[in-house]
Amino acid sequence: MRRPYATPEQLTAWTGAPAPDDAEQLLRRASEDVDSALLTAVYPVDADGDPTDPTITAALADATCAQVEYWLATGDDGTGAAGHWDSVSIGPVSLSGRTRAPSAAGGGVELAPRAERALRRAGLEPGMVWPW
């Protein structure tokens, strides 16, 4: 299995909070989600499939950390089993029920908004399919 795109130390720097005990597992899951979102992206990799361009490497780490940050904020564990809200009231606004958000990006994976933006800024999303 390829190594995750980010480390627990990078996650700590991204969130400004200590990484959770299961950070390595969450980062692996988030890296898999980033990979799924980039099925049609083209960028240079080494023999192990790891990115070689420092800009791409940084964008993948940022997207991975953003994905974990989103899960931590929503109480998810990367499996998608957690509900995003069941009942919320803020002043006169009331929301109830469960929803699956954010929307699915390329590859059918649900990326956190900040993760999707990190990939888009690096030119990795949306990907392209090149004709032969």
CNS distance restraints for C-alpha pairs under 8 A (distance, minus, plus):
assign (resid   2 and name CA) (resid  48 and name CA) 7.12 0.50 0.50
assign (resid   2 and name CA) (resid  49 and name CA) 7.50 0.50 0.50
assign (resid   2 and name CA) (resid  50 and name CA) 7.53 0.50 0.50
assign (resid   3 and name CA) (resid  28 and name CA) 7.46 0.50 0.50
assign (resid   4 and name CA) (resid  27 and name CA) 6.06 0.50 0.50
assign (resid   4 and name CA) (resid  28 and name CA) 5.03 0.50 0.50
assign (resid   4 and name CA) (resid  31 and name CA) 5.47 0.50 0.50
assign (resid   5 and name CA) (resid  27 and name CA) 7.50 0.50 0.50
assign (resid   5 and name CA) (resid  28 and name CA) 7.88 0.50 0.50
assign (resid   5 and name CA) (resid  31 and name CA) 5.83 0.50 0.50
assign (resid   5 and name CA) (resid  57 and name CA) 7.37 0.50 0.50
assign (resid   5 and name CA) (resid  60 and name CA) 5.92 0.50 0.50
assign (resid   5 and name CA) (resid  61 and name CA) 4.91 0.50 0.50
assign (resid   5 and name CA) (resid  64 and name CA) 6.47 0.50 0.50
assign (resid   6 and name CA) (resid  10 and name CA) 6.03 0.50 0.50
assign (resid   6 and name CA) (resid  11 and name CA) 7.01 0.50 0.50
assign (resid   6 and name CA) (resid  27 and name CA) 6.52 0.50 0.50
assign (resid   6 and name CA) (resid  31 and name CA) 7.90 0.50 0.50
assign (resid   6 and name CA) (resid  60 and name CA) 7.71 0.50 0.50
assign (resid   6 and name CA) (resid  61 and name CA) 4.66 0.50 0.50
assign (resid   6 and name CA) (resid  62 and name CA) 7.64 0.50 0.50
assign (resid   6 and name CA) (resid  64 and name CA) 6.36 0.50 0.50
assign (resid   6 and name CA) (resid  65 and name CA) 6.73 0.50 0.50
assign (resid   7 and name CA) (resid  11 and name CA) 6.33 0.50 0.50
assign (resid   7 and name CA) (resid  24 and name CA) 7.19 0.50 0.50
assign (resid   7 and name CA) (resid  27 and name CA) 7.21 0.50 0.50
assign (resid   8 and name CA) (resid  12 and name CA) 6.20 0.50 0.50
assign (resid   8 and name CA) (resid  19 and name CA) 5.83 0.50 0.50
assign (resid   8 and name CA) (resid  23 and name CA) 5.84 0.50 0.50
assign (resid   8 and name CA) (resid  24 and name CA) 6.43 0.50 0.50
assign (resid   8 and name CA) (resid  27 and name CA) 7.68 0.50 0.50
assign (resid   9 and name CA) (resid  13 and name CA) 6.32 0.50 0.50
assign (resid   9 and name CA) (resid  19 and name CA) 7.32 0.50 0.50
assign (resid  10 and name CA) (resid  14 and name CA) 6.05 0.50 0.50
assign (resid  10 and name CA) (resid  61 and name CA) 7.71 0.50 0.50
assign (resid  10 and name CA) (resid  65 and name CA) 7.34 0.50 0.50
assign (resid  11 and name CA) (resid  15 and name CA) 6.10 0.50 0.50
assign (resid  11 and name CA) (resid  19 and name CA) 6.28 0.50 0.50
assign (resid  11 and name CA) (resid  65 and name CA) 5.31 0.50 0.50
assign (resid  11 and name CA) (resid  68 and name CA) 7.99 0.50 0.50
assign (resid  11 and name CA) (resid  69 and name CA) 7.98 0.50 0.50
assign (resid  12 and name CA) (resid  16 and name CA) 5.46 0.50 0.50
assign (resid  12 and name CA) (resid  17 and name CA) 5.37 0.50 0.50
assign (resid  12 and name CA) (resid  18 and name CA) 5.19 0.50 0.50
assign (resid  12 and name CA) (resid  19 and name CA) 5.21 0.50 0.50
assign (resid  13 and name CA) (resid  17 and name CA) 7.46 0.50 0.50
assign (resid  14 and name CA) (resid  62 and name CA) 7.62 0.50 0.50
assign (resid  14 and name CA) (resid  65 and name CA) 6.51 0.50 0.50
assign (resid  14 and name CA) (resid  66 and name CA) 7.66 0.50 0.50
assign (resid  15 and name CA) (resid  65 and name CA) 7.93 0.50 0.50
assign (resid  15 and name CA) (resid  69 and name CA) 6.65 0.50 0.50
assign (resid  19 and name CA) (resid  23 and name CA) 5.88 0.50 0.50
assign (resid  22 and name CA) (resid  26 and name CA) 6.28 0.50 0.50
assign (resid  23 and name CA) (resid  27 and name CA) 5.95 0.50 0.50
assign (resid  24 and name CA) (resid  28 and name CA) 6.19 0.50 0.50
assign (resid  25 and name CA) (resid  29 and name CA) 6.30 0.50 0.50
assign (resid  26 and name CA) (resid  30 and name CA) 6.03 0.50 0.50
assign (resid  26 and name CA) (resid  68 and name CA) 6.33 0.50 0.50
assign (resid  26 and name CA) (resid  77 and name CA) 6.91 0.50 0.50
assign (resid  26 and name CA) (resid  78 and name CA) 6.29 0.50 0.50
assign (resid  27 and name CA) (resid  31 and name CA) 5.96 0.50 0.50
assign (resid  27 and name CA) (resid  64 and name CA) 6.52 0.50 0.50
assign (resid  27 and name CA) (resid  65 and name CA) 7.22 0.50 0.50
assign (resid  27 and name CA) (resid  68 and name CA) 6.65 0.50 0.50
assign (resid  28 and name CA) (resid  32 and name CA) 6.32 0.50 0.50
assign (resid  29 and name CA) (resid  33 and name CA) 6.40 0.50 0.50
assign (resid  29 and name CA) (resid  78 and name CA) 6.13 0.50 0.50
assign (resid  30 and name CA) (resid  34 and name CA) 6.24 0.50 0.50
assign (resid  30 and name CA) (resid  64 and name CA) 5.31 0.50 0.50
assign (resid  30 and name CA) (resid  65 and name CA) 7.71 0.50 0.50
assign (resid  30 and name CA) (resid  67 and name CA) 5.90 0.50 0.50
assign (resid  30 and name CA) (resid  68 and name CA) 6.29 0.50 0.50
assign (resid  30 and name CA) (resid  78 and name CA) 6.93 0.50 0.50
assign (resid  31 and name CA) (resid  35 and name CA) 6.12 0.50 0.50
assign (resid  31 and name CA) (resid  64 and name CA) 5.62 0.50 0.50
assign (resid  32 and name CA) (resid  36 and name CA) 6.17 0.50 0.50
assign (resid  33 and name CA) (resid  37 and name CA) 6.21 0.50 0.50
assign (resid  33 and name CA) (resid 109 and name CA) 6.11 0.50 0.50
assign (resid  33 and name CA) (resid 110 and name CA) 7.63 0.50 0.50
assign (resid  33 and name CA) (resid 111 and name CA) 7.23 0.50 0.50
assign (resid  34 and name CA) (resid  38 and name CA) 6.32 0.50 0.50
assign (resid  34 and name CA) (resid  60 and name CA) 7.38 0.50 0.50
assign (resid  34 and name CA) (resid  63 and name CA) 7.09 0.50 0.50
assign (resid  34 and name CA) (resid  64 and name CA) 6.66 0.50 0.50
assign (resid  34 and name CA) (resid 111 and name CA) 7.59 0.50 0.50
assign (resid  35 and name CA) (resid  39 and name CA) 6.46 0.50 0.50
assign (resid  36 and name CA) (resid 106 and name CA) 7.31 0.50 0.50
assign (resid  36 and name CA) (resid 107 and name CA) 5.10 0.50 0.50
assign (resid  36 and name CA) (resid 108 and name CA) 7.45 0.50 0.50
assign (resid  36 and name CA) (resid 109 and name CA) 6.37 0.50 0.50
assign (resid  37 and name CA) (resid 105 and name CA) 5.98 0.50 0.50
assign (resid  37 and name CA) (resid 106 and name CA) 4.65 0.50 0.50
assign (resid  37 and name CA) (resid 107 and name CA) 4.76 0.50 0.50
assign (resid  37 and name CA) (resid 108 and name CA) 7.04 0.50 0.50
assign (resid  37 and name CA) (resid 109 and name CA) 5.97 0.50 0.50
assign (resid  37 and name CA) (resid 111 and name CA) 7.72 0.50 0.50
assign (resid  38 and name CA) (resid 106 and name CA) 6.68 0.50 0.50
assign (resid  38 and name CA) (resid 107 and name CA) 6.98 0.50 0.50
assign (resid  38 and name CA) (resid 124 and name CA) 7.02 0.50 0.50
assign (resid  38 and name CA) (resid 125 and name CA) 6.91 0.50 0.50
assign (resid  38 and name CA) (resid 126 and name CA) 7.93 0.50 0.50
assign (resid  38 and name CA) (resid 127 and name CA) 6.59 0.50 0.50
assign (resid  39 and name CA) (resid 106 and name CA) 7.38 0.50 0.50
assign (resid  39 and name CA) (resid 107 and name CA) 6.26 0.50 0.50
assign (resid  39 and name CA) (resid 127 and name CA) 7.44 0.50 0.50
assign (resid  40 and name CA) (resid 127 and name CA) 4.73 0.50 0.50
assign (resid  40 and name CA) (resid 128 and name CA) 5.51 0.50 0.50
assign (resid  40 and name CA) (resid 129 and name CA) 5.97 0.50 0.50
assign (resid  41 and name CA) (resid 124 and name CA) 5.59 0.50 0.50
assign (resid  41 and name CA) (resid 125 and name CA) 6.87 0.50 0.50
assign (resid  41 and name CA) (resid 126 and name CA) 7.55 0.50 0.50
assign (resid  41 and name CA) (resid 127 and name CA) 4.50 0.50 0.50
assign (resid  41 and name CA) (resid 128 and name CA) 6.41 0.50 0.50
assign (resid  42 and name CA) (resid 124 and name CA) 7.41 0.50 0.50
assign (resid  42 and name CA) (resid 127 and name CA) 7.47 0.50 0.50
assign (resid  43 and name CA) (resid  51 and name CA) 7.09 0.50 0.50
assign (resid  43 and name CA) (resid  53 and name CA) 7.90 0.50 0.50
assign (resid  43 and name CA) (resid  56 and name CA) 7.71 0.50 0.50
assign (resid  44 and name CA) (resid  51 and name CA) 5.83 0.50 0.50
assign (resid  44 and name CA) (resid  52 and name CA) 5.84 0.50 0.50
assign (resid  44 and name CA) (resid  53 and name CA) 6.66 0.50 0.50
assign (resid  45 and name CA) (resid  49 and name CA) 5.10 0.50 0.50
assign (resid  45 and name CA) (resid  50 and name CA) 5.05 0.50 0.50
assign (resid  45 and name CA) (resid  51 and name CA) 4.19 0.50 0.50
assign (resid  45 and name CA) (resid  52 and name CA) 5.18 0.50 0.50
assign (resid  45 and name CA) (resid  53 and name CA) 7.87 0.50 0.50
assign (resid  46 and name CA) (resid  50 and name CA) 5.48 0.50 0.50
assign (resid  46 and name CA) (resid  51 and name CA) 6.42 0.50 0.50
assign (resid  46 and name CA) (resid  52 and name CA) 6.27 0.50 0.50
assign (resid  51 and name CA) (resid  56 and name CA) 6.65 0.50 0.50
assign (resid  51 and name CA) (resid  57 and name CA) 5.80 0.50 0.50
assign (resid  52 and name CA) (resid  56 and name CA) 7.58 0.50 0.50
assign (resid  52 and name CA) (resid  57 and name CA) 6.94 0.50 0.50
assign (resid  53 and name CA) (resid  57 and name CA) 6.12 0.50 0.50
assign (resid  54 and name CA) (resid  58 and name CA) 6.08 0.50 0.50
assign (resid  55 and name CA) (resid  59 and name CA) 6.24 0.50 0.50
assign (resid  55 and name CA) (resid 122 and name CA) 7.17 0.50 0.50
assign (resid  56 and name CA) (resid  60 and name CA) 6.12 0.50 0.50
assign (resid  56 and name CA) (resid 122 and name CA) 6.47 0.50 0.50
assign (resid  57 and name CA) (resid  61 and name CA) 6.23 0.50 0.50
assign (resid  58 and name CA) (resid  62 and name CA) 6.08 0.50 0.50
assign (resid  59 and name CA) (resid  63 and name CA) 6.06 0.50 0.50
assign (resid  59 and name CA) (resid 118 and name CA) 5.65 0.50 0.50
assign (resid  59 and name CA) (resid 119 and name CA) 5.99 0.50 0.50
assign (resid  59 and name CA) (resid 122 and name CA) 6.19 0.50 0.50
assign (resid  60 and name CA) (resid  64 and name CA) 6.07 0.50 0.50
assign (resid  60 and name CA) (resid 118 and name CA) 7.62 0.50 0.50
assign (resid  60 and name CA) (resid 119 and name CA) 6.91 0.50 0.50
assign (resid  61 and name CA) (resid  65 and name CA) 6.15 0.50 0.50
assign (resid  62 and name CA) (resid  66 and name CA) 6.02 0.50 0.50
assign (resid  62 and name CA) (resid 115 and name CA) 6.88 0.50 0.50
assign (resid  62 and name CA) (resid 118 and name CA) 6.37 0.50 0.50
assign (resid  63 and name CA) (resid  67 and name CA) 6.11 0.50 0.50
assign (resid  63 and name CA) (resid 114 and name CA) 6.96 0.50 0.50
assign (resid  63 and name CA) (resid 115 and name CA) 3.90 0.50 0.50
assign (resid  63 and name CA) (resid 116 and name CA) 6.81 0.50 0.50
assign (resid  63 and name CA) (resid 117 and name CA) 7.92 0.50 0.50
assign (resid  63 and name CA) (resid 118 and name CA) 5.51 0.50 0.50
assign (resid  63 and name CA) (resid 119 and name CA) 6.47 0.50 0.50
assign (resid  64 and name CA) (resid  68 and name CA) 6.43 0.50 0.50
assign (resid  64 and name CA) (resid 115 and name CA) 6.70 0.50 0.50
assign (resid  65 and name CA) (resid  69 and name CA) 6.00 0.50 0.50
assign (resid  65 and name CA) (resid 115 and name CA) 7.68 0.50 0.50
assign (resid  66 and name CA) (resid  70 and name CA) 6.13 0.50 0.50
assign (resid  66 and name CA) (resid 112 and name CA) 6.68 0.50 0.50
assign (resid  66 and name CA) (resid 114 and name CA) 5.70 0.50 0.50
assign (resid  66 and name CA) (resid 115 and name CA) 5.00 0.50 0.50
assign (resid  67 and name CA) (resid  71 and name CA) 6.39 0.50 0.50
assign (resid  67 and name CA) (resid 111 and name CA) 6.50 0.50 0.50
assign (resid  67 and name CA) (resid 112 and name CA) 5.29 0.50 0.50
assign (resid  67 and name CA) (resid 114 and name CA) 7.53 0.50 0.50
assign (resid  67 and name CA) (resid 115 and name CA) 5.70 0.50 0.50
assign (resid  68 and name CA) (resid  72 and name CA) 6.16 0.50 0.50
assign (resid  68 and name CA) (resid  78 and name CA) 7.52 0.50 0.50
assign (resid  69 and name CA) (resid  73 and name CA) 6.21 0.50 0.50
assign (resid  70 and name CA) (resid  74 and name CA) 6.17 0.50 0.50
assign (resid  70 and name CA) (resid 112 and name CA) 6.01 0.50 0.50
assign (resid  71 and name CA) (resid  75 and name CA) 5.80 0.50 0.50
assign (resid  71 and name CA) (resid  76 and name CA) 4.60 0.50 0.50
assign (resid  71 and name CA) (resid  77 and name CA) 6.13 0.50 0.50
assign (resid  71 and name CA) (resid  78 and name CA) 6.39 0.50 0.50
assign (resid  72 and name CA) (resid  76 and name CA) 6.14 0.50 0.50
assign (resid  72 and name CA) (resid  77 and name CA) 7.30 0.50 0.50
assign (resid  74 and name CA) (resid  82 and name CA) 7.75 0.50 0.50
assign (resid  74 and name CA) (resid  83 and name CA) 8.00 0.50 0.50
assign (resid  74 and name CA) (resid  84 and name CA) 6.09 0.50 0.50
assign (resid  75 and name CA) (resid  82 and name CA) 6.55 0.50 0.50
assign (resid  76 and name CA) (resid  80 and name CA) 6.44 0.50 0.50
assign (resid  76 and name CA) (resid  81 and name CA) 6.90 0.50 0.50
assign (resid  76 and name CA) (resid  82 and name CA) 4.96 0.50 0.50
assign (resid  76 and name CA) (resid  83 and name CA) 7.75 0.50 0.50
assign (resid  77 and name CA) (resid  81 and name CA) 7.79 0.50 0.50
assign (resid  77 and name CA) (resid  82 and name CA) 7.49 0.50 0.50
assign (resid  83 and name CA) (resid  98 and name CA) 5.70 0.50 0.50
assign (resid  83 and name CA) (resid  99 and name CA) 6.69 0.50 0.50
assign (resid  83 and name CA) (resid 100 and name CA) 7.14 0.50 0.50
assign (resid  84 and name CA) (resid  98 and name CA) 6.09 0.50 0.50
assign (resid  84 and name CA) (resid  99 and name CA) 5.88 0.50 0.50
assign (resid  84 and name CA) (resid 100 and name CA) 6.45 0.50 0.50
assign (resid  84 and name CA) (resid 101 and name CA) 7.06 0.50 0.50
assign (resid  85 and name CA) (resid  95 and name CA) 7.93 0.50 0.50
assign (resid  85 and name CA) (resid  96 and name CA) 6.85 0.50 0.50
assign (resid  85 and name CA) (resid  97 and name CA) 6.63 0.50 0.50
assign (resid  85 and name CA) (resid  98 and name CA) 5.34 0.50 0.50
assign (resid  85 and name CA) (resid  99 and name CA) 6.87 0.50 0.50
assign (resid  86 and name CA) (resid  95 and name CA) 7.59 0.50 0.50
assign (resid  86 and name CA) (resid  96 and name CA) 5.01 0.50 0.50
assign (resid  86 and name CA) (resid  97 and name CA) 4.65 0.50 0.50
assign (resid  86 and name CA) (resid  98 and name CA) 5.16 0.50 0.50
assign (resid  87 and name CA) (resid  94 and name CA) 7.38 0.50 0.50
assign (resid  87 and name CA) (resid  95 and name CA) 5.58 0.50 0.50
assign (resid  87 and name CA) (resid  96 and name CA) 4.12 0.50 0.50
assign (resid  87 and name CA) (resid  97 and name CA) 6.42 0.50 0.50
assign (resid  88 and name CA) (resid  94 and name CA) 5.64 0.50 0.50
assign (resid  88 and name CA) (resid  95 and name CA) 5.04 0.50 0.50
assign (resid  88 and name CA) (resid  96 and name CA) 6.25 0.50 0.50
assign (resid  89 and name CA) (resid  93 and name CA) 5.66 0.50 0.50
assign (resid  89 and name CA) (resid  94 and name CA) 4.26 0.50 0.50
assign (resid  89 and name CA) (resid  95 and name CA) 6.32 0.50 0.50
assign (resid  90 and name CA) (resid  94 and name CA) 6.37 0.50 0.50
assign (resid 101 and name CA) (resid 110 and name CA) 7.20 0.50 0.50
assign (resid 102 and name CA) (resid 110 and name CA) 5.84 0.50 0.50
assign (resid 102 and name CA) (resid 111 and name CA) 6.35 0.50 0.50
assign (resid 102 and name CA) (resid 112 and name CA) 6.03 0.50 0.50
assign (resid 102 and name CA) (resid 113 and name CA) 6.86 0.50 0.50
assign (resid 103 and name CA) (resid 110 and name CA) 5.66 0.50 0.50
assign (resid 103 and name CA) (resid 111 and name CA) 7.19 0.50 0.50
assign (resid 104 and name CA) (resid 108 and name CA) 5.22 0.50 0.50
assign (resid 104 and name CA) (resid 109 and name CA) 5.03 0.50 0.50
assign (resid 104 and name CA) (resid 110 and name CA) 4.14 0.50 0.50
assign (resid 104 and name CA) (resid 111 and name CA) 6.52 0.50 0.50
assign (resid 105 and name CA) (resid 109 and name CA) 5.61 0.50 0.50
assign (resid 105 and name CA) (resid 110 and name CA) 5.88 0.50 0.50
assign (resid 105 and name CA) (resid 111 and name CA) 6.33 0.50 0.50
assign (resid 105 and name CA) (resid 116 and name CA) 7.82 0.50 0.50
assign (resid 106 and name CA) (resid 125 and name CA) 7.99 0.50 0.50
assign (resid 106 and name CA) (resid 126 and name CA) 7.11 0.50 0.50
assign (resid 106 and name CA) (resid 127 and name CA) 7.80 0.50 0.50
assign (resid 111 and name CA) (resid 115 and name CA) 6.14 0.50 0.50
assign (resid 111 and name CA) (resid 116 and name CA) 6.03 0.50 0.50
assign (resid 112 and name CA) (resid 116 and name CA) 6.27 0.50 0.50
assign (resid 113 and name CA) (resid 117 and name CA) 6.25 0.50 0.50
assign (resid 114 and name CA) (resid 118 and name CA) 6.22 0.50 0.50
assign (resid 115 and name CA) (resid 119 and name CA) 6.46 0.50 0.50
assign (resid 116 and name CA) (resid 120 and name CA) 6.13 0.50 0.50
assign (resid 116 and name CA) (resid 125 and name CA) 7.68 0.50 0.50
assign (resid 117 and name CA) (resid 121 and name CA) 6.02 0.50 0.50
assign (resid 118 and name CA) (resid 122 and name CA) 6.49 0.50 0.50
assign (resid 119 and name CA) (resid 123 and name CA) 6.46 0.50 0.50
assign (resid 119 and name CA) (resid 124 and name CA) 5.23 0.50 0.50
assign (resid 119 and name CA) (resid 125 and name CA) 5.70 0.50 0.50
assign (resid 120 and name CA) (resid 124 and name CA) 5.62 0.50 0.50
assign (resid 120 and name CA) (resid 125 and name CA) 4.75 0.50 0.50
assign (resid 120 and name CA) (resid 126 and name CA) 6.93 0.50 0.50
